[in-house]
Amino acid sequence: MQRVNVSLDTLDPAKFAAITRWGKLDRVLEGIDSAKRAGLQIKLNVVALKGVNDDEFDDLVRWSGNRGFDLSFIEVMPMGDIGADTRLDQYLPLSMVRTQLQRQWTLDETDYRTGGPARYYVVRETGCRLGMITPLTHNFCESCNRVRLTCTGTLFMCLGQEDAADLRAPLRRSESDNHLEDAIRAAIARKPKGHDFVIDRRNRHAAVDRHMSVTGG
């Protein structure tokens, strides 16, 4: 393993506890420091949340840049019930985030790609990469090659779809990898062409019931 992604939507301990519902910011920051000391590359993921962390974007770019970390902003996705609030209330197009950042930072376009959905810039003042992941304003499905495997052996082919494959049964069926390989190939063949993420006043409900934490960030 050479790199880790860490979700860090805020640098405010109270906001962090509210967003995560239980998390402690100091423990996450200690983990980031430990990963850096171990020689791992670190990329931070920040979900842009209107009225929640939209006053911290410059601080997050500065904080990550001072430590040599790449950072990606992500549009909020309609996943899971979040109680009284709705994703529509929190939704902030990244075109607005980019405009806000460009008041203070110089964002140079780059052709750097990881095979994932992010479009990258280089922040000239820090030299670090800044990614923009836009599942709603600019659908990236045509270039997505990602699947997600949970710790319980469930393979999700798309964040925005409910279809999943159980890899535990074929793994336990035989000491050979043949059954497992067949199951993975069958799952990949079912990978959908696109997600069902839509946020507007006619679609205020979650596109999928599971929260992001179930699939993995």
N, C-alpha and C positions, 0 to 999 in steps of 0.2 A: 504494500500500500504506500502510495506516494503523496496523496492529497486527501483532505477531508473537507466536506461542506458543512457549514454551521449556520443554523438559522439564528439570526440576531436582528429582530425587527425594531429594537430600541436600545438605547443606552441608559434609559431611566429605569431604576429598579422597580418602582411602583407600576409603571406601565408594563414592564416585562411580566410581572406577576399577574396583572390583569389579562394580558394577551394570552399567556400560557395557562392561566388558571391555577398554577401551582409553582411555576419555575422560580429559581433564585438566580438573578443575574450574576452575582459574584461567583457562583460555582461555574457558570458557563464561561465567564472570562478567565477563570483559573484553568479550565479545560483547554481553552484556546491557547493560553500561554504555555501549557504543558505540551500541546501538539507542536507548537513552534519550536520549543526547546528540543523536541524529539526529531526535528528536521523535516517535518511534514509541511507541504504546501497547504495553505488555507484559503478557502474561498467562503465569503460570507453571503448569505441569502437574506434579503430584506423584502418582505411583502409590503407594498405601498398601501397604507391604510388612511383614507381621508378622515381628518379629524382626530386621528390617533397618533401617528408618527410623522405626519407631513411637515412638521416643524423641525425635524431632526435630520433631514436628508443630507444637508451640508455637513453636519457634525459626523454623520456616519461615513461619508466619503473621506473626510479629514482623518477620522480615527483609524479607519482601515488603511488609508494611504500612508499614514505615519508609521504603520507597522508592516508595510509591504504586502498587505493582503489584497487580493482581488475581491470585488464586490458585485453582486447582481441584484437588481431590483426586479420584483415580480408583481404583476397585476394580481389582485385578489381573485381567487377562483371560487365559484359557487359550490363548495363542498361542505356537507355536514350542517346540522342545525346549530346556530350560534345564539339561540335564545331570542331575546327581545329585538336585538339588532338584526340587520340583514346585510348581505354582501353588497346590495345596491347602495346602501348608506355608506359603506366603506370604500366602494370602488373608485379608483383614481387612475385614469389612463396614463400610461407611462410617457406619452407625448407631453403631458403637462409636467411630469416629473423632470423630463429632460430639459424642458424650457426653464424650469425653476433652477436646475443645477447650472445651466449655462450662464446664468447671471454672475456666478462666482468661479466656475471651473471651465477650462478649455477641453472640450471633448473631441478628440481626433478619431475619425473613423478608421477602422482596421478590418482586414479580411481574416483575422484570427477566428478559428472555429474549433469547437471541442467535439462536434458531432451531436451536441445537444441543441436545445431551442434558443439559446441566448444569442443576441446580436451584440457584438462588443465594440466598445470605444476604449481609447487610452486617455486617462486623465493626465494632461500634459504636466500639471503642477506636481503630481505625485509619481507619475510613471507607472501607475497600476492600472489594470484593466477594469472597466465598468461594463457589466452586462445588463441587457434589457430583455426580459422574458415577457412576452405579450400574448397570452393565450386568447385574449378577447379582442384587442384592437388590431392585431395582426396575427392571424392563425398560422402557426408554425408546423402544423401536422404533416405537411408534405415532406419536411426534412427531418422529422423525428425518428430516431432509431433507438429510443429508450424503452425499456421495460423495467418493472420494479419487483424485487423479490423480498417478501417480508421474512422476519425471523421465524415465522411458523411454517415456512415452506409454501406460501401462496404467491403465485406469479401473476401480477396485474400487467396487462398489455397496454393499458391506457389509463391515465388519471381520471379522464372524463367519461369512462364507461365502467359498468359493473362487472363485465366479464372477467373471469380469473381462472387460473389453472392450479390444481392441487398437485404439488410435486412430492409430497411426503409419501403417498401411496406407491408410486413407481420407484422411489428411492429405497423403500423398505421391502419391495417385492423380491429383489435379487441383489446379490453382490455385484453383478454386472451393471454397467452404466447404460445398457441398451434401452431398458424401459424408460429410464429417466431422460435420455436423449430423445427418444420418440415423443415423450410428453412435452418436452420443451419445443421441439420442432412443430408439433401440432398447435401449441399455444401461439407461437410466433406467426404461424400461417393464419391465425384468427385475429391478428393485430388489426384494429379498425383503421379506416382511412382518416378518421377525424374524431374529435371529441364533441360533446354536447354542451359545452359551456356557453351560456347566454346570460347576460345580466341586463335587464331592463324592467320597466314597471309592470310589464305583463308576465315577467318571469322572475319573481322575487324569491322563489323557492330554490333549494339546492338542486343542482343537476344530478348529483349522486349523494346518497345518504351518509357515506362514510367520511370521516374527517381525514385531513391530510396526514395526521399522525398515525393513522391505521396503515396507510400505504408506505409512509416514510417520506421525509422532506428532501 
